[in-house]
């Protein structure tokens, strides 16, 4: 796998951390070199190595640029799994990671309880007080507070087990992944997704036994936990009753399409995992495949589209979201580097906040140049990050998911 890298350097300018930091060891080429050195025993798997690997967004911009077809994302996840097994992180950090990835994310019940606590903080006046008194600045967490999602009043968990009938002639049946963070912070987006699909003649099921997709686990190096989540979702959603398994979050969809590779050595699940992965569709991909029914109205706003990394680079989906926007009458203006990372990358903007903000500021500079009314994307993490970027840049533009504009049109 390492030998595929010919050290040409075409990935460097496509790498957000290399552009932000300017150091070879924080580029894909530099990281692959370090991986090889560790693998051959010529570099210690220690603090320096872990720092450079942790700084990687996992955005896969480099894979799109690579002429040799290096599967950098696979190398990164395998390396991070080795780090989790062989490197001792500070005790508090280790316990927080184990609690978040091992306990909260896999359990919709625990996630719901945690989200309700955050909602109380946001709506009780405590957040406003902490911001007004400068407490958050004094604690050094003001930017992290700005990035926290607004927790919704009604979670998507209440829709588990439900079936939403198609409107008019039924054109298909799908299972919808509601997601973990999406269910508590973007429940209305999930409902909009259901409305748009049913308006287009699709029956939507929300399988009750579904779970977190495992994307955050895989990206952090917790591959066994990611595999456990994959098995749960295969058991819950792999059925001949469904034409597709649909996701409205690019990161979730990209990981589910990799279930075949994730479980390739699992004798019980390998074949089913490949069958499941073949059914996964991003919602924009699925709607483009079946063709939109004519909406009631046009959405004629001036919009620019920001490609989510795990839609453009991991899944190769670029044209479909743009086609949908044009179909509802939007004035689509392309920004420079539309497919470069915004710096969100799962929890990256929390754990690597300073670098993330540098990357975000560069991205928002490209957004500002085209003066959009709406910045459109197709991933919930990108939505949070771009909204924070608009506030930092003083832009008046709204940030919306493609589905939200389609929902408005219908």
LUMKOLMI-640957 format. One record per residue (C-alpha): residue number from 1; x, y, z. Coordinates in nm, 4 decimals, padded with zeros to 6 digits. Example, Ala and Ser with C-alpha at 12.3 -4.5 7.8 and 13.67 -1.06 7.14 Angstrom:
% LUMKOLMI-640957
SITE nr u v w
SITE 1 01.2300 -00.4500 00.7800 $
SITE 2 01.3670 -00.1060 00.7140 $
END
This chain:
% LUMKOLMI-640957
SITE nr u v w
SITE 1 00.0000 00.0000 00.0000 $
SITE 2 00.2824 00.2412 00.0890 $
SITE 3 00.4678 00.1597 -00.2330 $
SITE 4 00.1899 00.3134 -00.4435 $
SITE 5 00.2975 00.6587 -00.3240 $
SITE 6 00.5545 00.7889 -00.5742 $
SITE 7 00.6255 01.1049 -00.3699 $
SITE 8 00.5201 01.3327 -00.6572 $
SITE 9 00.3787 01.5979 -00.4226 $
SITE 10 00.0570 01.6605 -00.6175 $
SITE 11 -00.1331 01.6053 -00.2926 $
SITE 12 00.0405 01.8877 -00.1057 $
SITE 13 -00.1564 02.1832 -00.2385 $
SITE 14 -00.4783 01.9858 -00.1940 $
SITE 15 -00.4060 01.9193 00.1738 $
SITE 16 -00.5693 02.1757 00.4075 $
SITE 17 -00.3255 02.1131 00.6932 $
SITE 18 -00.0246 02.1522 00.4653 $
SITE 19 -00.1623 02.4832 00.3368 $
SITE 20 -00.2396 02.5973 00.6921 $
SITE 21 00.0880 02.4857 00.8545 $
SITE 22 00.3340 02.4646 00.5661 $
SITE 23 00.5157 02.1610 00.7086 $
SITE 24 00.5932 01.8465 00.5084 $
SITE 25 00.5169 01.6206 00.8034 $
SITE 26 00.1608 01.7574 00.8045 $
SITE 27 00.1028 01.6627 00.4401 $
SITE 28 -00.0208 01.3275 00.3047 $
SITE 29 00.3210 01.2517 00.1579 $
SITE 30 00.4913 01.3353 00.4871 $
SITE 31 00.2471 01.1303 00.6911 $
SITE 32 00.2852 00.8269 00.4637 $
SITE 33 00.6637 00.8557 00.5051 $
SITE 34 00.6213 00.8568 00.8830 $
SITE 35 00.3830 00.5584 00.8706 $
SITE 36 00.6402 00.3634 00.6710 $
SITE 37 00.9184 00.4541 00.9162 $
SITE 38 00.7097 00.3398 01.2138 $
SITE 39 00.6069 00.0209 01.0335 $
SITE 40 00.9725 -00.0627 00.9675 $
SITE 41 01.0789 00.0196 01.3236 $
SITE 42 01.2876 00.3231 01.2274 $
SITE 43 01.0578 00.5756 01.3997 $
SITE 44 00.9072 00.5473 01.7455 $
SITE 45 00.5291 00.5441 01.7695 $
SITE 46 00.5460 00.8356 02.0115 $
SITE 47 00.4266 01.1894 02.0743 $
SITE 48 00.5636 01.3479 01.7548 $
SITE 49 00.4198 01.0838 01.5249 $
SITE 50 00.0812 01.0882 01.6987 $
SITE 51 00.0671 01.4693 01.6798 $
SITE 52 00.1098 01.4705 01.3016 $
SITE 53 -00.1425 01.1897 01.2519 $
SITE 54 -00.3936 01.3568 01.4850 $
SITE 55 -00.3643 01.6786 01.2830 $
SITE 56 -00.4950 01.5057 00.9699 $
SITE 57 -00.8568 01.5885 00.8876 $
SITE 58 -00.9125 01.2654 00.6970 $
SITE 59 -01.0789 01.4792 00.4297 $
SITE 60 -00.9453 01.2668 00.1393 $
SITE 61 -00.8734 01.5698 -00.0810 $
SITE 62 -00.5407 01.3953 -00.1406 $
SITE 63 -00.7083 01.0828 -00.2798 $
SITE 64 -00.8775 01.2892 -00.5520 $
SITE 65 -00.5432 01.4471 -00.6426 $
SITE 66 -00.3340 01.1296 -00.6324 $
SITE 67 -00.2363 00.9939 -00.9790 $
SITE 68 -00.1288 00.6606 -00.8280 $
SITE 69 -00.4538 00.5748 -00.6520 $
SITE 70 -00.3128 00.5643 -00.2997 $
SITE 71 -00.5922 00.4731 -00.0552 $
SITE 72 -00.4800 00.7248 00.2019 $
SITE 73 -00.8020 00.7045 00.4039 $
SITE 74 -00.7486 00.3312 00.4630 $
SITE 75 -00.3865 00.3944 00.5662 $
SITE 76 -00.4977 00.6682 00.8058 $
SITE 77 -00.7671 00.4607 00.9770 $
SITE 78 -00.5335 00.1617 01.0109 $
SITE 79 -00.2624 00.3858 01.1566 $
SITE 80 -00.5020 00.5436 01.4049 $
SITE 81 -00.6127 00.1967 01.5134 $
SITE 82 -00.2471 00.1110 01.5812 $
SITE 83 -00.2132 00.4310 01.7839 $
SITE 84 -00.5159 00.3393 01.9959 $
SITE 85 -00.3670 -00.0027 02.0653 $
SITE 86 -00.0033 00.0936 02.1220 $
SITE 87 00.0103 00.4550 02.2417 $
SITE 88 -00.0779 00.5785 02.5903 $
SITE 89 -00.2686 00.9064 02.5695 $
SITE 90 -00.3027 01.1274 02.8795 $
SITE 91 -00.5442 00.9675 03.1274 $
SITE 92 -00.8227 01.2289 03.1081 $
SITE 93 -00.8110 01.2391 02.7278 $
SITE 94 -00.8155 00.8615 02.7112 $
SITE 95 -01.1164 00.8331 02.9426 $
SITE 96 -01.3102 01.1026 02.7571 $
SITE 97 -01.2455 00.9288 02.4251 $
SITE 98 -01.3457 00.5893 02.5615 $
SITE 99 -01.6664 00.7334 02.7131 $
SITE 100 -01.7664 00.9275 02.3994 $
SITE 101 -01.6870 00.6594 02.1419 $
SITE 102 -01.7534 00.3513 02.3520 $
SITE 103 -02.0551 00.4557 02.5562 $
SITE 104 -02.2383 00.7645 02.4276 $
SITE 105 -02.2345 00.7284 02.0468 $
SITE 106 -02.3427 00.3609 02.0309 $
SITE 107 -02.6413 00.4224 02.2616 $
SITE 108 -02.9269 00.6413 02.1396 $
SITE 109 -03.0542 00.6474 02.4992 $
SITE 110 -02.7309 00.7855 02.6460 $
SITE 111 -02.6935 01.0259 02.3553 $
SITE 112 -03.0466 01.1537 02.4154 $
SITE 113 -02.9785 01.2125 02.7859 $
SITE 114 -02.6540 01.3960 02.7093 $
SITE 115 -02.8273 01.6090 02.4478 $
SITE 116 -03.1025 01.7045 02.6925 $
SITE 117 -02.8391 01.8326 02.9367 $
SITE 118 -02.6842 02.0437 02.6615 $
SITE 119 -03.0288 02.1704 02.5626 $
SITE 120 -03.0932 02.2765 02.9229 $
SITE 121 -02.7637 02.4678 02.9241 $
SITE 122 -02.8549 02.6391 02.5967 $
SITE 123 -03.2133 02.7308 02.6848 $
SITE 124 -03.2038 02.7937 03.0594 $
SITE 125 -03.0029 03.1130 03.0242 $
SITE 126 -02.6793 02.9531 03.1436 $
SITE 127 -02.5206 02.9732 02.7996 $
SITE 128 -02.6206 03.3371 02.7554 $
SITE 129 -02.4846 03.4189 03.1026 $
SITE 130 -02.1563 03.2365 03.0371 $
SITE 131 -02.1134 03.4271 02.7121 $
SITE 132 -02.2104 03.7671 02.8541 $
SITE 133 -01.9795 03.7437 03.1566 $
SITE 134 -01.6771 03.6424 02.9501 $
SITE 135 -01.6517 03.3136 03.1404 $
SITE 136 -01.6186 03.1129 02.8208 $
SITE 137 -01.3363 03.3361 02.6979 $
SITE 138 -01.1597 03.3060 03.0332 $
SITE 139 -01.1857 02.9279 03.0113 $
SITE 140 -01.0621 02.9298 02.6519 $
SITE 141 -01.3715 02.7540 02.5174 $
SITE 142 -01.5634 03.0409 02.3547 $
SITE 143 -01.4951 02.9167 02.0008 $
SITE 144 -01.5935 02.5626 02.0958 $
SITE 145 -01.9189 02.6966 02.2403 $
SITE 146 -01.9866 02.8758 01.9112 $
SITE 147 -01.9501 02.5457 01.7270 $
SITE 148 -02.1878 02.3501 01.9504 $
SITE 149 -02.5057 02.2464 01.7679 $
SITE 150 -02.8417 02.3868 01.8748 $
SITE 151 -03.0242 02.0928 02.0327 $
SITE 152 -03.3769 02.0557 01.8996 $
SITE 153 -03.6978 02.0197 02.1024 $
SITE 154 -03.8019 01.6912 01.9449 $
SITE 155 -03.5480 01.4227 01.8560 $
SITE 156 -03.5622 01.1883 01.5568 $
SITE 157 -03.5559 00.8914 01.7934 $
SITE 158 -03.9336 00.9299 01.8259 $
SITE 159 -03.9626 00.8244 01.4586 $
SITE 160 -03.7832 00.4916 01.5051 $
SITE 161 -03.9985 00.2070 01.3806 $
SITE 162 -04.2274 00.4293 01.1739 $
SITE 163 -04.3110 00.4041 00.8040 $
SITE 164 -04.4002 00.7138 00.6016 $
SITE 165 -04.6116 00.6356 00.2937 $
SITE 166 -04.5302 00.7664 -00.0518 $
SITE 167 -04.7453 01.0423 -00.1976 $
SITE 168 -04.9116 00.9540 -00.5255 $
SITE 169 -04.7798 00.6581 -00.7216 $
SITE 170 -04.5142 00.4746 -00.5220 $
SITE 171 -04.1800 00.4746 -00.7019 $
SITE 172 -03.9664 00.3027 -00.4400 $
SITE 173 -03.9038 00.2051 -00.0783 $
SITE 174 -03.6026 00.3108 00.1277 $
SITE 175 -03.4632 00.2749 00.4782 $
SITE 176 -03.3450 00.6069 00.6208 $
SITE 177 -03.0482 00.6348 00.8571 $
SITE 178 -03.1371 00.9087 01.1081 $
SITE 179 -02.7867 00.9298 01.2537 $
SITE 180 -02.6589 01.0010 01.6040 $
SITE 181 -02.5834 01.3747 01.6267 $
SITE 182 -02.8295 01.4389 01.3442 $
SITE 183 -03.1108 01.2944 01.5537 $
SITE 184 -03.0668 01.5481 01.8324 $
SITE 185 -02.9358 01.8546 01.6479 $
SITE 186 -03.0779 01.8113 01.2959 $
SITE 187 -03.4045 01.6289 01.3579 $
SITE 188 -03.5898 01.8806 01.1405 $
SITE 189 -03.3506 01.8048 00.8545 $
SITE 190 -03.4393 01.4372 00.8937 $
SITE 191 -03.8088 01.5294 00.8772 $
SITE 192 -03.7453 01.7436 00.5696 $
SITE 193 -03.5682 01.4467 00.4122 $
SITE 194 -03.8725 01.2303 00.4764 $
SITE 195 -04.1042 01.4946 00.3279 $
SITE 196 -03.8955 01.5366 00.0120 $
SITE 197 -03.8693 01.1614 -00.0423 $
SITE 198 -04.2413 01.0988 00.0117 $
SITE 199 -04.3279 01.3921 -00.2177 $
SITE 200 -04.1264 01.2099 -00.4811 $
SITE 201 -04.3211 00.8879 -00.4414 $
SITE 202 -04.0844 00.7092 -00.2048 $
SITE 203 -04.2015 00.5131 00.0990 $
SITE 204 -03.9623 00.5837 00.3869 $
SITE 205 -03.8980 00.3397 00.6724 $
SITE 206 -03.7041 00.4267 00.9879 $
SITE 207 -03.5848 00.0846 01.1084 $
SITE 208 -03.6073 00.0710 01.4855 $
SITE 209 -03.2893 -00.1276 01.5530 $
SITE 210 -03.0558 00.1043 01.3573 $
SITE 211 -02.7605 00.2659 01.5313 $
SITE 212 -02.4792 00.5184 01.4796 $
SITE 213 -02.3096 00.4429 01.1461 $
SITE 214 -01.9611 00.4088 01.2992 $
SITE 215 -01.7973 00.6879 01.0969 $
SITE 216 -01.6617 00.8770 01.3976 $
SITE 217 -01.5330 00.5518 01.5475 $
SITE 218 -01.3496 00.4530 01.2291 $
SITE 219 -01.1950 00.7963 01.1796 $
SITE 220 -01.0692 00.7974 01.5401 $
SITE 221 -00.9113 00.4531 01.5167 $
SITE 222 -01.1778 00.2565 01.7069 $
SITE 223 -01.2227 00.0053 01.4257 $
SITE 224 -01.3700 -00.2721 01.6403 $
SITE 225 -01.6398 -00.0342 01.7634 $
SITE 226 -01.7039 00.0763 01.4037 $
SITE 227 -01.7469 -00.2885 01.3037 $
SITE 228 -01.9948 -00.3425 01.5869 $
SITE 229 -02.2015 -00.0485 01.4608 $
SITE 230 -02.1841 -00.1802 01.1057 $
SITE 231 -02.3211 -00.5185 01.2135 $
SITE 232 -02.6123 -00.3526 01.3951 $
SITE 233 -02.7085 -00.1500 01.0896 $
SITE 234 -02.6759 -00.4448 00.8537 $
SITE 235 -02.9069 -00.6482 01.0777 $
SITE 236 -03.1515 -00.3576 01.0996 $
SITE 237 -03.1620 -00.2346 00.7406 $
SITE 238 -03.0441 -00.4991 00.4950 $
SITE 239 -03.3726 -00.6240 00.3520 $
SITE 240 -03.5111 -00.7020 00.0051 $
SITE 241 -03.8011 -00.4729 00.1021 $
SITE 242 -03.5746 -00.1683 00.0582 $
SITE 243 -03.4449 -00.0440 -00.2758 $
SITE 244 -03.1812 00.1635 -00.0986 $
SITE 245 -03.0442 00.2655 00.2391 $
SITE 246 -03.0439 00.6460 00.2346 $
SITE 247 -02.8418 00.8969 00.4356 $
SITE 248 -02.8503 01.2775 00.4362 $
SITE 249 -02.5047 01.3033 00.5974 $
SITE 250 -02.2034 01.2580 00.3692 $
SITE 251 -01.9792 01.1150 00.6403 $
SITE 252 -02.2350 00.8506 00.7357 $
SITE 253 -02.2992 00.7492 00.3764 $
SITE 254 -01.9287 00.7232 00.2963 $
SITE 255 -01.8667 00.4938 00.5926 $
SITE 256 -02.1677 00.2714 00.5181 $
SITE 257 -02.0409 00.2305 00.1616 $
SITE 258 -01.7199 00.0951 00.3176 $
SITE 259 -01.8894 -00.1705 00.5312 $
SITE 260 -01.7734 -00.4347 00.2832 $
SITE 261 -01.4086 -00.3437 00.3426 $
SITE 262 -01.4630 -00.2920 00.7155 $
SITE 263 -01.6059 -00.6438 00.7604 $
SITE 264 -01.4156 -00.8262 00.4841 $
SITE 265 -01.2612 -01.0711 00.7330 $
SITE 266 -01.5854 -01.1377 00.9192 $
SITE 267 -01.7046 -01.4798 00.7973 $
SITE 268 -02.0619 -01.4172 00.9117 $
SITE 269 -02.1021 -01.0636 00.7819 $
SITE 270 -01.8620 -01.0118 00.4897 $
SITE 271 -02.1072 -01.1072 00.2138 $
SITE 272 -02.3968 -00.9222 00.3780 $
SITE 273 -02.1749 -00.6173 00.4309 $
SITE 274 -02.0938 -00.6010 00.0599 $
SITE 275 -02.4645 -00.6323 -00.0247 $
SITE 276 -02.5509 -00.3591 00.2250 $
SITE 277 -02.2802 -00.1230 00.0936 $
SITE 278 -02.4130 -00.1662 -00.2607 $
SITE 279 -02.7527 -00.0382 -00.1471 $
SITE 280 -02.6299 00.2767 00.0283 $
SITE 281 -02.7129 00.6074 -00.1380 $
SITE 282 -02.6669 00.9669 -00.0359 $
SITE 283 -03.0090 01.1314 -00.0518 $
SITE 284 -02.8951 01.3679 -00.3296 $
SITE 285 -02.7578 01.0716 -00.5245 $
SITE 286 -03.0826 00.8791 -00.4824 $
SITE 287 -03.3066 01.1704 -00.5837 $
SITE 288 -03.0926 01.2366 -00.8911 $
SITE 289 -03.1212 00.8680 -00.9864 $
SITE 290 -03.5009 00.8532 -00.9660 $
SITE 291 -03.5575 01.2066 -01.1035 $
SITE 292 -03.7344 01.4855 -00.9200 $
SITE 293 -04.1060 01.5408 -00.9483 $
SITE 294 -04.1842 01.8982 -01.0489 $
SITE 295 -04.1895 02.1113 -00.7307 $
SITE 296 -04.4646 02.3616 -00.6530 $
SITE 297 -04.2372 02.6647 -00.6579 $
SITE 298 -03.8888 02.7752 -00.7541 $
SITE 299 -03.6166 02.8740 -00.5090 $
SITE 300 -03.4435 03.1484 -00.7048 $
SITE 301 -03.1860 03.2535 -00.4442 $
SITE 302 -02.8208 03.3103 -00.5330 $
SITE 303 -02.6450 03.0067 -00.3877 $
SITE 304 -02.2976 02.8588 -00.3805 $
SITE 305 -02.2383 02.4913 -00.3123 $
SITE 306 -01.9663 02.3665 -00.0780 $
SITE 307 -01.8781 02.0036 -00.1488 $
SITE 308 -01.8601 01.7922 00.1675 $
SITE 309 -01.5317 01.6040 00.1592 $
SITE 310 -01.6942 01.2664 00.2178 $
SITE 311 -01.9410 01.3271 -00.0622 $
SITE 312 -01.7025 01.4605 -00.3277 $
SITE 313 -01.3795 01.2791 -00.2433 $
SITE 314 -01.5004 00.9618 -00.0711 $
SITE 315 -01.8145 00.8961 -00.2796 $
SITE 316 -01.7407 01.0846 -00.6004 $
SITE 317 -02.0731 01.2698 -00.5831 $
SITE 318 -02.0405 01.6219 -00.7215 $
SITE 319 -02.2849 01.6737 -01.0069 $
SITE 320 -02.6005 01.5420 -00.8393 $
SITE 321 -02.6428 01.8057 -00.5648 $
SITE 322 -02.5759 02.0824 -00.8172 $
SITE 323 -02.8275 01.9328 -01.0608 $
SITE 324 -03.0933 01.9262 -00.7891 $
SITE 325 -03.0280 02.2908 -00.7014 $
SITE 326 -03.0602 02.3923 -01.0653 $
SITE 327 -03.3790 02.1864 -01.1002 $
SITE 328 -03.5538 02.4015 -00.8395 $
SITE 329 -03.4399 02.7256 -01.0054 $
SITE 330 -03.1501 02.8286 -00.7820 $
SITE 331 -02.8885 03.0659 -00.9251 $
SITE 332 -02.5792 02.8532 -00.8667 $
SITE 333 -02.2486 03.0414 -00.8523 $
SITE 334 -01.9332 02.8340 -00.8144 $
SITE 335 -01.6692 02.9374 -00.5632 $
SITE 336 -01.2990 02.8583 -00.5972 $
SITE 337 -01.1919 02.5367 -00.4251 $
SITE 338 -01.5526 02.4351 -00.3631 $
SITE 339 -01.4351 02.0851 -00.2726 $
SITE 340 -01.1669 02.1823 -00.0230 $
SITE 341 -01.2313 02.0988 00.3417 $
SITE 342 -01.4059 02.3499 00.5690 $
SITE 343 -01.2235 02.2152 00.8754 $
SITE 344 -01.5154 02.0388 01.0418 $
SITE 345 -01.4146 01.6740 00.9875 $
SITE 346 -01.6289 01.5083 01.2544 $
SITE 347 -01.4929 01.6252 01.5904 $
SITE 348 -01.1753 01.7762 01.4417 $
SITE 349 -01.2977 02.1323 01.4954 $
SITE 350 -01.3234 02.0523 01.8664 $
SITE 351 -00.9988 01.8605 01.9235 $
SITE 352 -00.7869 02.0634 01.6768 $
SITE 353 -00.9720 02.3926 01.7027 $
SITE 354 -00.6904 02.6344 01.6171 $
SITE 355 -00.5952 02.4563 01.2934 $
SITE 356 -00.9622 02.4048 01.2097 $
SITE 357 -01.0294 02.7779 01.2319 $
SITE 358 -00.7360 02.8558 01.0001 $
SITE 359 -00.8774 02.6138 00.7451 $
SITE 360 -01.2276 02.7566 00.7907 $
SITE 361 -01.1106 03.1153 00.7397 $
SITE 362 -00.9490 03.0179 00.4090 $
SITE 363 -01.2702 02.8469 00.2982 $
SITE 364 -01.4879 03.1434 00.3922 $
SITE 365 -01.2618 03.3707 00.1894 $
SITE 366 -01.3641 03.1747 -00.1205 $
SITE 367 -01.7304 03.1927 -00.0140 $
SITE 368 -01.7150 03.5690 00.0365 $
SITE 369 -01.5768 03.6238 -00.3130 $
SITE 370 -01.8985 03.5004 -00.4799 $
SITE 371 -02.1400 03.6895 -00.2462 $
SITE 372 -02.4087 03.4211 -00.2061 $
SITE 373 -02.7405 03.4577 -00.0291 $
SITE 374 -02.7193 03.0933 00.0761 $
SITE 375 -02.4245 02.8595 00.1229 $
SITE 376 -02.5497 02.5083 00.0459 $
SITE 377 -02.3884 02.1826 00.1464 $
SITE 378 -02.4911 01.8206 00.2129 $
SITE 379 -02.3441 01.7251 00.5494 $
SITE 380 -02.4476 01.8281 00.9000 $
SITE 381 -02.0943 01.8832 01.0329 $
SITE 382 -02.0180 02.1110 00.7393 $
SITE 383 -02.3374 02.3058 00.8113 $
SITE 384 -02.2259 02.3837 01.1671 $
SITE 385 -01.8754 02.4778 01.0567 $
SITE 386 -01.9828 02.6966 00.7651 $
SITE 387 -02.2391 02.8768 00.9825 $
SITE 388 -01.9627 02.9531 01.2327 $
SITE 389 -01.7453 03.0706 00.9433 $
SITE 390 -02.0159 03.3054 00.8170 $
SITE 391 -02.0376 03.4635 01.1632 $
SITE 392 -01.6584 03.4957 01.1850 $
SITE 393 -01.6454 03.6583 00.8425 $
SITE 394 -01.9492 03.8797 00.9023 $
SITE 395 -02.1342 03.7321 00.6038 $
SITE 396 -02.5112 03.7642 00.5836 $
SITE 397 -02.5454 03.4365 00.3967 $
SITE 398 -02.7546 03.1546 00.5411 $
SITE 399 -02.6207 02.7990 00.5500 $
SITE 400 -02.8577 02.5270 00.4292 $
SITE 401 -02.8611 02.1603 00.3328 $
SITE 402 -02.9627 02.0784 -00.0266 $
SITE 403 -03.2642 01.8965 00.1173 $
SITE 404 -03.3816 02.2079 00.3005 $
SITE 405 -03.4083 02.3986 -00.0271 $
SITE 406 -03.5871 02.1084 -00.1943 $
SITE 407 -03.8266 02.0932 00.0997 $
SITE 408 -03.8962 02.4644 00.0587 $
SITE 409 -03.9665 02.4137 -00.3114 $
SITE 410 -04.2206 02.1386 -00.2358 $
END
